[in-house]
Amino acid sequence: MKRSICLACLIVCASLVGRAQSNGSKYADSLLHITQHSASDSSKASAYLLLSYYYAFRDSALARQNLDHGRKAAAPYPFLYALSYFYDGVARYGVSDVAGSEIAFMKADSLLSQFSTKEAISFRSKTWRNIGILRQAGGDEEGFADLLIHKAIPLAQQAGDTIAVGKNYLDLSLVFKNTMQYSKATGYILQSIQVFRTKYSAGDLIVAYNTGAENYVLDKKYPEARAMLDSAWKLLADWPAKELYIDYYTAESMYYDETKDFRKSLASIDKGVALARQHSKQYEEQRLLLQKYYTYFNAKDYTNAREVLNYLVEQPEMMSQIGNRLQVYYGLAETNSTLGSMPAAYNWLKRYSLLSDSVNEVKLANNIHALEIKFSSAEKQKEIAALKIEREKAELSARNNRLINWLLGTASMFLLVLAVFSWLIYRNNKKLAEQQLKEIEQQQEIQFSQAMLQGEERERRRVAGDLHDGLGGMLAGVKMNLTGLTAAPVAGNGSELHKVINQLDSSISELRRIARNMMPEALLKFGLDIALKDLCGSMMTETVKIGYQSFGIEGSIPQNTQVTIYRIVQELLTNATRHANASNILVQCSQNGDTFLVTIEDNGKGFDTALASRAKGIGLSNVKRRVDYLHGNMEIVSAENEGTTINIELNVA
């Protein structure tokens, strides 16, 4: 049977609690002596406030009296005055004034936030932790976790209070344990244990071991639970405050209960109850008694189980928390139902249902309905006895009908599941087919682009060769013949011949430029890096400056790939000079393994990148086709009148 027992209690700090528990009345007497004989008003104020904490859960009247004296004495001291509201929150919680307690804590945080000392930040962390505990007591586990994560833990870390961080981790584990998320709870418990081991805070380490043992029991991990119990027991032998044995016996009784050793479970509970009564720990005693109920119930001793719950339902400490009330109400419904007390079972289950959340609403309604039927049957027992035979026949018929309905329902459910499963398979197959078709189309498009680019380069190379070797040679021969004629010019024709030769020189230069653009000779002879540098130099004019930077370009790149990269840079430079009206252009090329990076920046007029796909004459479609051919990516950063930056990443494997 699953159970969740909350461990909510307000704290100030470990050292304060330790002194109060270890020295008892001597601790209170020493504080009282300070209030009567100290010459310092601030010391008196601090002593009064600590006395109010000491009496908060022992004597509410003395707690309030010392708090009033402390606040009055702290009035000239802003920090102590802020702390008075912290202790006010503790005192109000001691008399179950939950609303007033939270208001006091919120006031304390508001006043303490004006101070930047580590002590003030540490008290703010404790303040938010206590506010979270108040909300947890009201059933808001999520709110408690939220305040721990976003308030208490960050403030404790800011204050450098490592022990407080560990305690907050332990609080978080309780939230997850109470909501039956045992694996998450284990993680925070182990973190808190690591903190307490590092700082060697023995008392906190014992609490963490006990909590870990309970969590492992609830998670059905009994060897791990036993190991936690053994670790706690070793530390308890040297621990002066025997109250920590109470939590140990609680965890140990849960372990024996879950492992079906009910006799040892009851023995552990009795030891814990005796200690709790000895130290006036009412809530801890009632926690043990709630565990005693579970042990009796699991041992099928329902009479004693019900007696324990009848006692607990009258105890304000136990019933102040919603989680505990739910367990007690549901337990009373179960035990009374098992013992045949159907009216009582019905009433307790109804009270349980009113407290439950909407998640269990349907299940609870069914349980209540079943109890109503049993209750009605018990009220009409005499009448039913007279009609026993007819009832048996009706029940037999009802069972047959239920069996038929169950079979029909099962068949319908099977068909529904089968239909859903078939639809899912069909949808997945359809998506897979669409994805495969899309991949095939993309592959075909890439292959088409590849073939087109390769054909284009072959044609460029052929035309370049024809121009250079054929027409270029012929023009060179014509030039030589004309040059020979200038050696003995005909009278009056010398200047005309020189003019023709100059025009022929220009034609040859233009022809060579066209041939070089169609198939750069520098790329074929010296490689990509030299070719790109030569390209940038050839495109510079008096009005356009082009800078070129390269890093790590390897000569092992396949020639087809080099040509494609060259064409990309050539096209982008042409765009920048012709269309962008740029006066400064920077070309950067680098290689890192199989990745080739190109960046071209210009100070031209820029353009709207959203309209780039519809723009004509800027050559971006040619560049994009070549980038796709090399399985690359292109990024364009531009805006009107702000220049353009183009980043390209290519795969040259």
C-alpha positions as CSV (number, residue, x, y, z in Angstrom):
1,M,0.0,0.0,0.0
2,K,1.4,3.4,-1.0
3,R,1.6,6.1,1.6
4,S,3.0,9.6,1.7
5,I,3.9,11.2,5.0
6,C,4.8,14.9,4.9
7,L,7.8,16.2,6.9
8,A,7.1,19.9,7.0
9,C,8.5,21.9,9.9
10,L,9.8,25.5,10.1
11,I,13.5,26.0,10.9
12,V,15.9,28.9,11.6
13,C,19.3,27.2,11.2
14,A,21.0,23.9,12.1
15,S,23.2,25.4,14.9
16,L,20.3,27.1,16.6
17,V,18.2,23.9,16.6
18,G,21.1,21.8,17.7
19,R,21.8,24.0,20.7
20,A,18.2,24.2,21.7
21,Q,17.8,20.4,21.5
22,S,21.1,19.6,23.2
23,N,21.0,22.0,26.1
24,G,17.2,22.3,26.7
25,S,16.3,24.7,29.4
26,K,20.0,25.7,29.9
27,Y,19.9,27.3,26.4
28,A,16.7,29.2,27.3
29,D,18.2,30.3,30.7
30,S,21.4,31.6,29.0
31,L,19.3,33.7,26.6
32,L,17.1,35.0,29.5
33,H,20.3,36.0,31.4
34,I,21.4,38.1,28.4
35,T,18.0,39.9,28.3
36,Q,18.4,40.8,32.0
37,H,22.1,41.7,32.3
38,S,23.5,42.7,28.9
39,A,24.4,46.3,28.5
40,S,23.8,46.2,24.7
41,D,20.3,46.8,23.5
42,S,21.1,44.9,20.2
43,S,22.2,41.8,22.3
44,K,19.0,42.0,24.3
45,A,16.9,42.2,21.1
46,S,18.7,39.2,19.6
47,A,18.2,37.2,22.8
48,Y,14.5,38.0,23.0
49,L,14.0,36.9,19.3
50,L,15.8,33.6,19.9
51,L,13.7,33.0,23.0
52,S,10.6,33.5,20.9
53,Y,11.8,30.8,18.5
54,Y,12.7,28.5,21.4
55,Y,9.1,28.8,22.8
56,A,7.3,28.8,19.4
57,F,6.4,25.2,19.6
58,R,6.6,24.8,23.4
59,D,4.7,27.8,25.0
60,S,2.9,30.1,22.6
61,A,2.3,32.8,25.2
62,L,6.0,33.0,26.2
63,A,6.9,33.0,22.5
64,R,4.6,36.0,21.8
65,Q,5.8,37.8,25.0
66,N,9.5,37.5,24.0
67,L,8.7,38.5,20.4
68,D,7.0,41.7,21.5
69,H,10.0,42.6,23.8
70,G,12.4,41.7,21.0
71,R,10.7,43.9,18.4
72,K,10.6,46.8,20.8
73,A,14.3,46.5,21.6
74,A,15.1,46.0,17.9
75,A,13.4,49.2,16.7
76,P,16.6,51.2,16.5
77,Y,18.4,48.4,14.6
78,P,16.9,48.0,11.1
79,F,18.3,44.5,10.5
80,L,17.1,43.1,13.8
81,Y,13.8,44.8,13.3
82,A,13.5,43.0,9.9
83,L,14.4,39.7,11.7
84,S,11.6,40.2,14.2
85,Y,9.1,39.5,11.4
86,F,10.9,36.3,10.5
87,Y,10.5,35.1,14.1
88,D,7.0,36.4,14.1
89,G,6.2,34.1,11.2
90,V,7.6,31.1,13.2
91,A,5.6,32.0,16.3
92,R,2.3,32.4,14.4
93,Y,2.9,29.0,12.8
94,G,3.3,27.6,16.3
95,V,-0.3,28.5,17.0
96,S,-1.6,27.4,13.6
97,D,-2.1,30.9,12.3
98,V,-1.0,29.9,8.7
99,A,-2.3,33.1,7.0
100,G,-0.7,35.4,9.6
101,S,2.5,33.4,9.4
102,E,2.9,33.9,5.7
103,I,2.1,37.6,6.0
104,A,4.9,38.0,8.6
105,F,7.4,36.0,6.4
106,M,6.6,38.2,3.4
107,K,7.1,41.3,5.5
108,A,10.5,39.9,6.7
109,D,11.7,39.3,3.1
110,S,10.6,42.8,2.1
111,L,12.6,44.4,4.9
112,L,15.6,42.0,4.6
113,S,15.9,42.7,0.9
114,Q,17.3,46.1,1.8
115,F,20.5,44.5,3.2
116,S,23.2,42.9,1.0
117,T,25.1,41.0,3.7
118,K,25.4,37.2,3.5
119,E,23.5,36.9,6.8
120,A,20.5,38.8,5.4
121,I,20.5,36.8,2.2
122,S,20.7,33.6,4.1
123,F,17.7,34.6,6.3
124,R,15.8,35.5,3.1
125,S,16.4,32.0,1.8
126,K,15.1,30.5,5.0
127,T,12.1,32.9,4.9
128,W,11.1,31.7,1.4
129,R,11.6,28.1,2.4
130,N,9.2,28.5,5.3
131,I,6.6,30.2,3.1
132,G,6.9,27.2,0.8
133,I,6.4,24.8,3.7
134,L,3.2,26.7,4.7
135,R,1.9,26.2,1.2
136,Q,2.9,22.6,1.2
137,A,0.9,22.1,4.4
138,G,-2.1,23.5,2.5
139,G,-1.6,20.8,-0.2
140,D,0.3,23.0,-2.7
141,E,3.3,20.8,-3.4
142,E,3.9,22.5,-6.8
143,G,4.0,25.9,-5.1
144,F,6.5,24.6,-2.5
145,A,8.8,23.2,-5.3
146,D,8.5,26.5,-7.2
147,L,9.6,28.6,-4.2
148,L,12.5,26.3,-3.5
149,I,13.8,26.3,-7.1
150,H,13.3,30.0,-7.8
151,K,13.8,31.6,-4.4
152,A,15.2,29.6,-1.5
153,I,18.0,27.7,-3.4
154,P,19.3,30.7,-5.5
155,L,19.4,32.9,-2.3
156,A,21.2,30.2,-0.3
157,Q,23.8,29.8,-3.1
158,Q,24.2,33.6,-3.2
159,A,24.8,33.7,0.5
160,G,27.3,30.8,0.2
161,D,25.2,28.8,2.7
162,T,26.0,25.3,1.4
163,I,24.2,23.6,4.3
164,A,21.0,25.5,3.4
165,V,21.3,24.4,-0.2
166,G,21.6,20.8,0.9
167,K,18.5,21.2,3.1
168,N,16.6,22.7,0.2
169,Y,17.6,19.8,-2.0
170,L,16.2,17.5,0.7
171,D,12.9,19.5,0.7
172,L,12.7,19.1,-3.1
173,S,13.1,15.3,-2.6
174,L,10.1,15.3,-0.2
175,V,7.9,17.1,-2.8
176,F,8.7,14.4,-5.4
177,K,8.4,11.6,-2.8
178,N,5.0,12.9,-1.7
179,T,3.8,13.0,-5.3
180,M,5.2,9.4,-5.9
181,Q,8.0,10.5,-8.2
182,Y,10.5,8.4,-6.4
183,S,13.3,8.4,-9.0
184,K,13.4,12.2,-9.1
185,A,13.3,12.3,-5.3
186,T,16.3,9.9,-5.2
187,G,18.4,12.3,-7.2
188,Y,17.9,15.2,-4.8
189,I,18.4,13.0,-1.8
190,L,21.8,11.9,-3.1
191,Q,22.7,15.5,-3.8
192,S,21.9,16.6,-0.3
193,I,23.8,13.6,1.1
194,Q,26.9,14.7,-0.9
195,V,26.6,18.3,0.5
196,F,26.3,17.1,4.1
197,R,29.2,14.7,3.7
198,T,31.4,17.4,2.3
199,K,30.5,19.8,5.1
200,Y,30.1,16.9,7.6
201,S,26.8,18.1,9.0
202,A,26.0,14.9,10.9
203,G,22.5,15.8,12.0
204,D,21.4,16.8,8.5
205,L,23.1,13.7,7.2
206,I,21.0,11.5,9.5
207,V,17.9,13.2,8.3
208,A,18.9,12.7,4.7
209,Y,19.6,9.0,5.3
210,N,16.2,8.5,7.0
211,T,14.5,10.3,4.1
212,G,16.4,8.2,1.5
213,A,15.4,5.0,3.3
214,E,11.7,5.9,3.2
215,N,11.9,6.9,-0.5
216,Y,13.7,3.6,-1.4
217,V,11.0,1.6,0.5
218,L,8.2,3.4,-1.4
219,D,10.1,2.7,-4.6
220,K,10.4,-1.0,-3.8
221,K,14.2,-0.8,-3.6
222,Y,14.7,-2.7,-0.4
223,P,18.5,-3.3,-0.4
224,E,19.1,0.4,-1.0
225,A,16.7,1.2,1.8
226,R,18.5,-1.1,4.2
227,A,21.9,0.5,3.3
228,M,20.4,4.0,4.1
229,L,19.1,2.7,7.4
230,D,22.5,1.2,8.3
231,S,24.3,4.5,7.5
232,A,21.9,6.5,9.7
233,W,22.2,4.0,12.6
234,K,26.0,4.4,12.6
235,L,25.8,8.2,12.9
236,L,23.0,8.0,15.5
237,A,25.2,6.2,17.9
238,D,27.3,9.4,18.5
239,W,24.5,11.9,18.1
240,P,23.4,13.6,21.4
241,A,19.9,14.6,20.4
242,K,17.9,11.4,20.6
243,E,14.9,13.0,18.8
244,L,16.5,11.9,15.4
245,Y,15.9,8.3,16.4
246,I,12.2,9.0,15.9
247,D,12.6,9.5,12.2
248,Y,14.9,6.5,12.0
249,Y,12.3,4.2,13.7
250,T,9.6,5.6,11.3
251,A,11.7,4.6,8.2
252,E,12.7,1.3,9.8
253,S,9.1,0.4,10.5
254,M,8.2,1.2,6.9
255,Y,11.0,-1.1,5.7
256,Y,9.8,-4.0,7.9
257,D,6.2,-3.4,6.9
258,E,7.0,-3.5,3.1
259,T,9.1,-6.6,3.6
260,K,6.2,-8.3,5.5
261,D,8.0,-8.5,8.9
262,F,5.1,-7.0,10.7
263,R,6.3,-7.9,14.2
264,K,9.6,-6.0,13.8
265,S,7.7,-3.1,12.2
266,L,5.4,-2.7,15.2
267,A,8.4,-3.0,17.5
268,S,10.2,-0.1,15.7
269,I,7.0,2.0,15.9
270,D,6.7,1.4,19.7
271,K,10.3,2.6,20.2
272,G,9.7,5.7,18.1
273,V,6.4,6.5,19.9
274,A,8.0,6.2,23.3
275,L,10.8,8.7,22.3
276,A,8.3,11.1,20.7
277,R,6.2,11.2,23.9
278,Q,9.4,11.6,26.0
279,H,10.3,14.7,24.0
280,S,6.8,16.0,23.5
281,K,6.9,15.5,19.7
282,Q,3.2,15.2,19.0
283,Y,3.4,15.3,15.2
284,E,6.3,12.8,15.1
285,E,4.3,10.5,17.4
286,Q,1.3,10.8,15.1
287,R,3.4,10.0,12.0
288,L,4.5,6.8,13.7
289,L,0.9,6.0,14.6
290,L,-0.1,6.5,10.9
291,Q,2.6,4.0,10.0
292,K,1.2,1.7,12.7
293,Y,-2.1,1.8,10.9
294,Y,-0.5,0.7,7.6
295,T,1.3,-2.1,9.4
296,Y,-1.9,-3.3,11.1
297,F,-3.8,-3.1,7.8
298,N,-1.2,-5.0,5.8
299,A,-1.1,-7.6,8.6
300,K,-5.0,-7.8,8.2
301,D,-5.5,-6.7,11.8
302,Y,-8.3,-4.3,10.7
303,T,-9.8,-3.8,14.2
304,N,-6.5,-2.3,15.6
305,A,-6.0,-0.4,12.3
306,R,-9.3,1.3,12.7
307,E,-8.7,2.2,16.4
308,V,-5.4,3.9,15.4
309,L,-7.2,6.0,12.7
310,N,-10.0,6.9,15.1
311,Y,-7.4,8.3,17.4
312,L,-5.5,10.2,14.7
313,V,-8.6,11.8,13.2
314,E,-9.0,13.7,16.4
315,Q,-5.4,15.0,16.5
316,P,-5.0,18.6,15.2
317,E,-1.3,18.2,14.4
318,M,-1.9,15.3,12.0
319,M,-5.1,16.7,10.5
320,S,-3.7,20.1,9.8
321,Q,-2.2,18.8,6.5
322,I,-4.4,17.9,3.6
323,G,-2.2,14.9,2.6
324,N,-2.6,13.4,6.0
325,R,-6.3,14.0,6.1
326,L,-6.7,12.2,2.8
327,Q,-4.8,9.2,4.1
328,V,-6.8,9.0,7.3
329,Y,-10.2,9.5,5.6
330,Y,-9.4,6.9,3.0
331,G,-8.0,4.5,5.6
332,L,-11.2,4.8,7.7
333,A,-13.3,4.1,4.6
334,E,-11.2,1.0,3.8
335,T,-11.1,-0.5,7.4
336,N,-14.8,0.2,8.0
337,S,-15.7,-1.4,4.7
338,T,-13.6,-4.5,5.4
339,L,-15.1,-4.8,8.9
340,G,-18.6,-4.5,7.4
341,S,-19.5,-1.1,8.8
342,M,-20.9,0.2,5.5
343,P,-22.6,3.4,6.7
344,A,-19.3,4.6,8.4
345,A,-17.3,3.5,5.3
346,Y,-19.6,5.5,3.1
347,N,-19.4,8.6,5.2
348,W,-15.6,8.5,5.4
349,L,-15.2,7.9,1.7
350,K,-17.5,10.8,0.9
351,R,-15.4,13.1,3.1
352,Y,-12.3,11.8,1.3
353,S,-13.9,12.5,-2.1
354,L,-14.6,16.1,-1.1
355,L,-10.9,16.6,-0.5
356,S,-9.6,14.8,-3.5
357,D,-8.6,16.5,-6.7
358,S,-10.3,16.1,-10.0
359,V,-7.9,13.5,-11.3
360,N,-9.4,10.8,-9.1
361,E,-13.0,12.1,-9.4
362,V,-14.3,9.2,-11.6
363,K,-12.7,6.5,-9.5
364,L,-14.0,8.0,-6.3
365,A,-17.5,8.3,-7.8
366,N,-17.5,4.5,-8.6
367,N,-16.3,3.6,-5.1
368,I,-19.0,5.8,-3.5
369,H,-21.6,4.2,-5.8
370,A,-20.4,0.7,-4.8
371,L,-20.6,1.7,-1.1
372,E,-24.1,3.1,-1.6
373,I,-25.2,-0.2,-3.1
374,K,-23.7,-2.1,-0.2
375,F,-25.3,0.3,2.3
376,S,-28.7,-0.1,0.6
377,S,-28.3,-3.8,0.7
378,A,-27.4,-3.8,4.4
379,E,-30.5,-1.7,5.2
380,K,-32.7,-4.2,3.3
381,Q,-31.0,-7.4,4.5
382,K,-34.2,-9.0,5.8
383,E,-36.1,-8.3,2.6
384,I,-33.3,-9.6,0.5
385,A,-33.1,-12.8,2.6
386,A,-36.8,-13.6,1.7
387,L,-36.0,-13.1,-2.0
388,K,-32.7,-14.9,-2.0
389,I,-33.5,-17.3,-4.8
390,E,-34.8,-14.7,-7.1
391,R,-31.8,-12.5,-6.4
392,E,-29.4,-15.3,-7.3
393,K,-31.2,-15.9,-10.6
394,A,-31.1,-12.1,-11.3
395,E,-27.4,-12.0,-10.4
396,L,-26.7,-15.0,-12.6
397,S,-28.5,-13.3,-15.5
398,A,-26.7,-10.0,-14.8
399,R,-23.4,-11.8,-14.7
400,N,-24.2,-13.4,-18.1
401,N,-25.2,-10.0,-19.5
402,R,-22.0,-8.4,-18.1
403,L,-20.0,-11.2,-19.6
404,I,-21.6,-10.7,-23.0
405,N,-21.2,-6.9,-22.7
406,W,-17.6,-7.4,-21.7
407,L,-17.0,-9.6,-24.7
408,L,-18.7,-7.2,-27.0
409,G,-16.8,-4.3,-25.4
410,T,-13.5,-6.1,-25.7
411,A,-14.2,-7.0,-29.3
412,S,-15.1,-3.4,-30.1
413,M,-12.1,-2.1,-28.3
414,F,-9.9,-4.6,-30.2
415,L,-11.4,-3.5,-33.6
416,L,-11.0,0.2,-32.6
417,V,-7.3,-0.4,-31.7
418,L,-6.8,-2.3,-34.9
419,A,-8.4,0.5,-36.9
420,V,-6.3,3.1,-35.2
421,F,-3.1,1.0,-35.6
422,S,-3.9,0.5,-39.3
423,W,-4.5,4.2,-39.8
424,L,-1.2,5.0,-38.1
425,I,0.6,2.5,-40.3
426,Y,-1.1,4.0,-43.4
427,R,-0.2,7.5,-42.4
428,N,3.4,6.7,-41.6
429,N,3.8,4.8,-45.0
430,K,2.2,7.8,-46.8
431,K,4.6,10.2,-45.1
432,L,7.6,7.8,-45.8
433,A,6.5,7.6,-49.5
434,E,6.2,11.4,-49.7
435,Q,9.6,11.9,-48.1
436,Q,11.2,9.3,-50.4
437,L,9.6,11.0,-53.5
438,K,10.8,14.4,-52.3
439,E,14.4,13.0,-51.8
440,I,14.3,11.4,-55.3
441,E,13.2,14.8,-56.8
442,Q,15.9,16.6,-55.0
443,Q,18.5,14.1,-56.1
444,Q,17.3,14.3,-59.7
445,E,17.5,18.1,-59.5
446,I,21.0,18.0,-58.2
447,Q,22.0,15.5,-60.9
448,F,20.5,17.7,-63.5
449,S,22.3,20.8,-62.2
450,Q,25.5,18.8,-62.1
451,A,25.2,17.7,-65.7
452,M,24.2,21.2,-66.8
453,L,27.2,22.8,-65.0
454,Q,29.6,20.2,-66.4
455,G,28.3,20.6,-69.9
456,E,28.5,24.4,-69.5
457,E,32.2,24.2,-68.4
458,R,33.1,21.8,-71.2
459,E,31.5,24.2,-73.8
460,R,33.3,27.1,-72.1
461,R,36.6,25.2,-72.3
462,R,36.1,24.3,-76.0
463,V,35.1,27.9,-77.0
464,A,38.0,29.3,-75.0
465,G,40.4,26.9,-76.8
466,D,39.0,27.8,-80.2
467,L,39.2,31.5,-79.5
468,H,42.7,31.3,-78.1
469,D,44.3,28.8,-80.5
470,G,42.3,29.6,-83.7
471,L,41.1,33.2,-83.9
472,G,43.7,34.4,-81.5
473,G,46.5,32.9,-83.6
474,M,45.0,34.4,-86.8
475,L,44.8,37.8,-85.3
476,A,48.3,37.6,-84.0
477,G,49.5,36.6,-87.5
478,V,47.7,39.6,-89.0
479,K,49.3,41.9,-86.4
480,M,52.8,40.6,-87.3
481,N,52.2,41.2,-91.0
482,L,50.9,44.7,-90.4
483,T,53.8,45.4,-88.1
484,G,56.1,44.3,-91.0
485,L,54.5,46.8,-93.3
486,T,55.1,49.6,-90.9
487,A,58.8,49.0,-91.3
488,A,58.5,50.4,-94.9
489,P,55.3,52.3,-94.9
490,V,53.7,53.7,-98.0
491,A,53.8,57.5,-98.0
492,G,50.9,58.9,-96.2
493,N,49.7,55.5,-94.8
494,G,52.0,55.1,-91.7
495,S,49.7,56.7,-89.2
496,E,46.7,54.7,-90.5
497,L,48.7,51.4,-90.2
498,H,49.6,52.2,-86.6
499,K,46.0,53.0,-85.8
500,V,44.9,49.6,-87.2
501,I,47.7,47.8,-85.3
502,N,46.5,49.5,-82.0
503,Q,42.9,48.5,-82.7
504,L,44.2,45.0,-83.4
505,D,46.1,45.0,-80.1
506,S,42.9,45.9,-78.3
507,S,41.0,43.2,-80.1
508,I,43.6,40.6,-79.1
509,S,43.6,41.7,-75.5
510,E,39.8,41.6,-75.4
511,L,39.8,38.2,-77.0
512,R,42.3,36.9,-74.4
513,R,40.2,38.4,-71.6
514,I,37.1,36.6,-72.9
515,A,39.0,33.3,-73.2
516,R,40.4,33.8,-69.7
517,N,37.0,34.4,-68.3
518,M,35.5,31.4,-70.1
519,M,38.3,29.1,-68.8
520,P,40.9,30.8,-66.5
521,E,44.4,29.7,-67.5
522,A,45.8,30.6,-64.1
523,L,43.3,28.1,-62.5
524,L,44.5,25.3,-64.7
525,K,48.2,26.1,-64.3
526,F,48.6,27.4,-60.7
527,G,45.4,26.3,-58.8
528,L,42.4,27.9,-57.1
529,D,44.2,30.3,-54.7
530,I,46.3,32.0,-57.4
531,A,43.4,32.0,-59.8
532,L,41.1,33.8,-57.3
533,K,43.8,36.3,-56.5
534,D,44.4,37.0,-60.2
535,L,40.6,37.3,-60.7
536,C,40.3,40.0,-58.0
537,G,43.3,41.8,-59.5
538,S,41.9,41.7,-63.0
539,M,38.5,43.1,-61.9
540,M,40.0,46.1,-60.0
541,T,39.6,49.6,-61.6
542,E,40.4,53.1,-60.5
543,T,37.0,53.3,-58.9
544,V,36.7,49.8,-57.5
545,K,39.1,48.4,-55.0
546,I,39.0,44.6,-54.4
547,G,40.9,43.0,-51.5
548,Y,41.6,39.2,-51.4
549,Q,42.5,37.2,-48.3
550,S,43.0,33.4,-48.2
551,F,43.8,30.8,-45.6
552,G,44.5,27.1,-45.8
553,I,43.3,26.5,-49.4
554,E,44.6,23.1,-50.4
555,G,45.7,22.1,-53.9
556,S,44.1,18.7,-53.6
557,I,40.5,20.0,-54.3
558,P,39.2,18.3,-57.5
559,Q,39.5,20.5,-60.6
560,N,35.8,20.5,-61.3
561,T,35.1,21.7,-57.8
562,Q,37.8,24.4,-58.1
563,V,36.1,25.7,-61.3
564,T,32.7,25.8,-59.6
565,I,34.2,27.8,-56.7
566,Y,35.9,30.1,-59.1
567,R,32.6,30.7,-61.0
568,I,30.8,31.4,-57.7
569,V,33.3,34.1,-56.7
570,Q,33.4,35.5,-60.3
571,E,29.6,35.8,-60.4
572,L,29.4,37.5,-57.0
573,L,32.2,40.0,-57.9
574,T,30.4,40.8,-61.2
575,N,27.2,41.5,-59.2
576,A,29.0,43.7,-56.8
577,T,30.7,45.8,-59.5
578,R,27.9,46.0,-62.1
579,H,24.7,46.1,-60.0
580,A,25.7,47.2,-56.5
581,N,27.9,50.1,-57.5
582,A,30.4,49.1,-54.8
583,S,33.7,50.9,-54.5
584,N,35.3,48.6,-51.9
585,I,35.0,44.8,-52.0
586,L,36.6,42.2,-49.7
587,V,36.9,38.5,-50.7
588,Q,37.9,36.0,-48.0
589,C,38.4,32.3,-48.8
590,S,39.5,29.6,-46.4
591,Q,39.4,25.8,-46.1
592,N,39.0,23.6,-43.0
593,G,39.2,19.9,-44.0
594,D,36.3,19.2,-46.4
595,T,34.7,22.6,-45.7
596,F,35.4,25.6,-47.9
597,L,34.2,29.0,-46.8
598,V,33.7,32.1,-48.9
599,T,32.8,35.5,-47.6
600,I,32.3,38.6,-49.9
601,E,31.5,42.0,-48.4
602,D,30.9,45.2,-50.4
603,N,29.8,48.7,-49.6
604,G,27.3,48.9,-52.4
605,K,23.7,50.0,-52.4
606,G,22.5,46.7,-51.1
607,F,19.0,45.2,-51.7
608,D,16.0,43.7,-49.9
609,T,16.8,40.0,-49.4
610,A,13.1,39.2,-49.2
611,L,12.9,40.2,-52.9
612,A,16.1,38.4,-53.9
613,S,14.3,35.3,-55.2
614,R,12.2,37.5,-57.6
615,A,15.1,39.9,-58.7
616,K,16.5,39.6,-62.2
617,G,19.9,40.3,-63.5
618,I,21.9,39.9,-60.3
619,G,23.0,36.3,-61.0
620,L,22.0,34.9,-57.6
621,S,20.2,32.0,-59.2
622,N,23.4,30.9,-60.9
623,V,25.3,31.1,-57.7
624,K,22.6,29.2,-55.8
625,R,22.7,26.4,-58.4
626,R,26.4,26.0,-58.0
627,V,26.2,26.1,-54.2
628,D,23.6,23.4,-54.2
629,Y,25.8,21.4,-56.6
630,L,28.5,21.4,-53.9
631,H,26.0,20.5,-51.2
632,G,26.6,23.9,-49.6
633,N,24.7,26.7,-47.8
634,M,24.5,30.4,-48.7
635,E,23.5,33.3,-46.3
636,I,22.9,36.8,-47.6
637,V,22.9,39.8,-45.2
638,S,21.9,43.0,-46.9
639,A,19.6,46.0,-46.7
640,E,19.1,48.9,-49.0
641,N,21.9,51.5,-48.8
642,E,23.8,49.4,-46.3
643,G,26.0,47.1,-48.4
644,T,25.9,43.3,-48.8
645,T,27.6,40.4,-47.1
646,I,27.4,36.9,-48.5
647,N,28.6,33.9,-46.6
648,I,28.9,30.5,-48.3
649,E,29.9,27.1,-46.9
650,L,30.8,24.4,-49.5
651,N,31.6,20.7,-49.3
652,V,34.8,20.0,-51.3
653,A,35.2,16.3,-50.3
